[in-house]
């Protein structure tokens, strides 16, 4: 069961009905602030606690910007302080937070401090100067004894990179904290509501009464007096501090860093000061983005440094890989202290210098994709902490920097770093006797299982390379697209020509065959046996050319005809293919069909063409052997891309190994079938049909022992190919 939300005791928190203003819930310490207990207040109207003039200031409709601060007059029975009430709308309820209001010695103090703080932030000329200005401002203008910036890496481990503190307090500069110190739930809260303040005196109190879900969410995540993360109180107690305030710094909805502010004595920040801090944080976030993208604007005019040398190598090289691993300057020189890299370009993986094995590299990339860690980049100095089996890679890949080169991360670069022994000061350690608890005291430890951290300079160089490659590849791709368009136009013209020629030739060929029959019928006896033999050759050749033209036309129609996908039974396709074979010998043809095969998805007519061509070849070439014809159709029991792999197998003459790779080329036949009729079109037709079904087809064969043609179709959605290849 999730416990009810708690609030800090310095504020009086009330939940009231929006319509009746009847009080439904009150924080437990109400008597110490307003002189009345929760039991006295629950069920009474809010007008009995707050002046009517204050309630009249609340807008009637939902608020675009909330909460609404309302100044409260001094009232009898209340603890001495200047109070203000903050009204948060929560569906049909109000959450009212009553807090002490900070006063300034001079009326213009607030505006002066805000202007001075903001001007220094906006005038900073570097990220380091910006973060130091943030620390100095929190220390000088808000009254904290120490302010420090904790910079997080992608694993949410952090190190203090800037600090300002009063004399006598120990420095935290360079101290490391781990992701266990700030729970993941706290990260999400800080991104949603970047300012959090907690003071140790008084502790947290419960809310007495009842309230709805919306009010509960406000109490947990939005009110200024909300309960902090579980380790805050322990940190204050261990370091003898009274106040801890946090300002989250985010980039792209991710926690980039945080300003932590400490007070030895209690420091109160009212709503106005929290807003002051919030605005300062937004200024810092904007400036960080400015510094991040400022170098990118100058990448078209780089100095003659290592980066530009690498870019020049890429431009001069025939391939991206050649440019990246050039002898004079390589991608390892671009990112210092890297001992190896892997490059995937165009589905080809290249390992350079000291790297894990190919299979391990591919598995790491698969893990990154499954975990959603491929955009915009991923870097860690402790791969073994997150990647299963990473502890076996410390000598070569204790740390990795992954850089995708396209949107789907199909092309990428990984740099590898080995483990390095490092002396590190941590600001915390696990509490030995309490599960998940932390003890906040400094300790120096030697780390053996991590690489050197990836510096911002190295990450910046990698991002510049990423942008350069994308720009360069895209320009080359555009040129290739233009060339492809011209080739496609030429191909279309050729296709139209071949289609027209095919149609124009078929009529004369039918005439030649018919006239040969007429001559044989009317003048066969006078022609004699030799004449009849010549007439039969004329007819056979005409029929052969007609068959050749039919196959050419079938090949050309595939790209113009709608492909409709259905679930089909392989055994039925085989039976129909045999029955439809054109030579009339179907009753003499027989093949073994494996029972209980999975179904195949595809266009029925086109898959009939696939099986007809493959079976025709199998019958034809197995008949040429002396050991008896054997033709089989089956399923290998394997899946590729989650689709079953089928085969058509014969015990025929086989295909020489050196010729197998080109057997799917148009008009290509094996050298050992010269005496067997064929056009060299059938396998090309099969390949095109299978490719249009998003599948693959390949050959396994041994000369004089037989051939197995394997294939699969990779479609299961009946509409996928219709929309992809069909005509409008």
C-alpha positions, 0 to 999 in steps of 0.5 A, a space after each residue: 500500500 502506498 503511504 499517504 503524502 507527507 509535508 514539511 512542518 513549516 507550512 500549513 496545508 489544507 484541502 477544501 471543496 472548491 464549491 462549498 469551501 468546506 475543509 476536508 483535510 489539514 496537516 497534522 501540526 495545524 495547532 502550532 501555526 493557526 492555534 486550531 487542531 485538524 479535528 477543529 478545522 475539518 468540516 468547517 468552512 475555509 472562511 472561518 480560517 481565512 479572511 473573506 477578502 483573501 478568498 475573494 482574490 481566488 479566480 473562479 475559473 481554472 488557472 493557466 498559471 498556478 498557484 495563486 499567492 494571496 497575502 494574509 493579514 496578521 490574525 489572532 491566535 496564529 504563530 508570529 510571522 508574515 504569511 501568504 496562502 498559495 491556492 492550487 486547483 485540483 479537480 473539484 478541490 483546492 489545495 491551500 499551502 500557507 507558508 511564511 513570507 520572506 521580507 526584504 530590508 529594502 523594497 527594491 532588494 528583490 528586484 535588484 538581486 534578481 537583475 544582478 543574478 540574471 545579468 551575471 548568468 547571461 554574460 557568462 562566456 563559457 559553461 564553466 563560468 556559467 555554472 560558477 555564476 550560478 553557485 556564486 549567486 545562490 550563495 550571495 543572493 539567497 543566503 546559503 552557506 554552500 552551493 555546488 553543481 553536481 553534473 550527472 552522466 547518462 547513468 546518473 552518477 555525478 561529480 561536483 564540478 563547481 562550488 562556492 562556500 563560506 569559510 570554514 566549510 569543507 569543499 565538495 569539489 571533485 567529490 563523486 556521488 552515485 545514482 543510489 544517492 538520488 533515486 530514480 523517482 527523485 529524478 522524475 520529480 525534479 524534471 517535472 518540478 525543478 525546485 525543492 527545499 527541505 529544512 531539517 527542523 520540525 520534520 515531516 507531518 501527515 495530512 489528516 482527513 480525506 482528499 482526491 487523487 488530483 490533490 494527492 498528486 499535488 501534495 506529492 509533487 508540486 507544493 513547495 512543502 512537499 516531502 523530499 527524496 528519502 536520502 535528503 534527511 540522512 544527508 543533512 544529518 550526516 553532514 550537520 546541516 539544517 537545509 538542503 535545496 535543489 535546482 534541477 538543470 535539464 536538457 531534453 527532459 533528462 536530468 543534466 545536473 543540479 545545483 545543491 544549496 546547503 545551510 548550516 542554519 535553516 534557510 527558508 525560500 518562499 514561493 517568490 524565491 523559489 520562482 526566482 530560483 526557477 527562472 535562474 535555472 531556465 536561464 542556465 538551461 538556455 545558456 547550456 544549449 547555447 554553448 552546446 550548439 555554438 561549436 556546431 555553427 563553426 564546423 564548416 570552417 574548422 581550424 586545421 586540427 585533428 578533426 578537420 584532418 579526419 574530415 579531409 580523410 573521409 572526403 578523399 576516401 572511397 568509403 567511410 571506413 577507409 576515411 575513419 581508419 586512415 594511417 595518418 589520423 584515425 577516429 582513435 586519434 579524435 577521441 583520446 585514450 581509446 584503444 579500439 573502435 568498431 564501425 558499421 557502415 552499409 551492413 558491413 562491420 569493421 573492427 579497428 585495433 583493440 576491440 571485443 570479438 565481432 559477435 560481442 560487438 553485435 550483441 552490445 549494439 543489440 542490447 543498446 537498441 533493446 534498452 533504447 539507448 541509441 539516441 542521440 548517443 550513449 557513453 558509459 565508463 562502467 559497461 559492466 554495471 549495465 551490460 550482462 557479461 560486461 565484467 569479462 570485457 574490462 581489458 578492452 571495453 570497460 567503457 564505450 562511446 556509441 555514436 549512431 550515424 542514422 535515425 535507426 542506428 543501422 550505421 554506427 561507431 563505437 569507441 572502446 576504452 579499457 579499465 583504468 585504476 583510479 583513486 576517487 573520492 565518494 561522498 557516500 557509501 551503503 549503510 551496512 545495516 539498513 537495506 538501500 540506505 546511504 551513509 553520507 561521509 567521504 571515502 577515497 576508494 580505488 576503482 578497477 572496473 571502470 574506464 576513464 570518463 568520457 569528457 565533454 570535449 570527447 563527446 563534443 568531437 564525436 557529435 561534430 563527427 556525427 554531424 559531418 558524416 550525416 551531412 556528407 553522406 546525405 549529400 552523396 546520397 542525394 547525388 546517388 538519388 538523382 543518378 538512380 532516378 535517371 537509371 529508373 527512367 532508362 529502365 522504364 523505357 527499356 521495360 516498355 520496349 521489351 513489353 511492346 516487342 514481346 507483344 509484337 513478336 507473339 503473333 508472328 510466332 503463332 503464325 509460324 507454328 500454325 503454318 508449319 502445322 498446315 504444311 505438315 498436314 497438306 504436304 507432309 507426304 510429299 515432303 518426305 521424312 527429312 522435310 517433316 523433320 525440318 517442319 517440326 524443328 521450325 514449330 518447336 523453335 517457334 514454341 520455344 521462343 513463345 515460351 521464352 517471351 511468356 517468361 520475359 513478360 511474366 518477369 516484367 509484369 511483377 512490378 506493375 501488378 498488385 500483389 495480394 497477400 494471403 495465408 496459403 498451404 504449401 502442399 496445395 500450391 505444390 499439387 496445383 503447380 504440378 497439375 498445371 505444368 505445360 508439357 502434359 506430363 503431370 500424371 508422370 510427375 511425383 514429388 515427396 511433400 513434407 506433411 504438417 508444414 507451416 503456412 506461407 504468406 504471399 500472393 497465390 498466383 506469384 507463389 504458384 509461379 515460384 513453385 512451378 519454376 522450382 519444381 520444373 527445374 527439379 524434375 528436369 534436372 533430376 531426370 538427367 541422372 541415372 539413380 532415379 528421380 527424387 524431388 522433395 518439398 519441405 520445411 527446414 524447421 528453421 525461421 528467418 526473421 520469424 518466418 519459416 524457411 521452405 525448400 525444393 530439393 532434387 537429386 539431379 546433376 547439381 550446380 558447380 560451387 563457383 557458379 551458384 552465386 550467379 544462378 539468379 541472374 537473368 539469362 544465366 545457366 549452369 555450364 553442365 546443362 548445355 544439353 538440357 533445354 532452358 531459358 535462364 529466366 526461371 530462377 531470376 523470376 523466382 528471385 524477383 517474386 521472393 524479393 517483392 515478398 520481402 524474403 530471400 532465396 538461395 541455393 545449396 548444391 553439390 555437383 552430381 548429387 543434387 540441388 536444394 533451393 531454399 526461400 522464405 517470404 517475410 510478409 504476414 500483413 495482407 495489406 503490406 505488399 498491396 500498399 507497397 508495390 500495388 498500383 493506384 
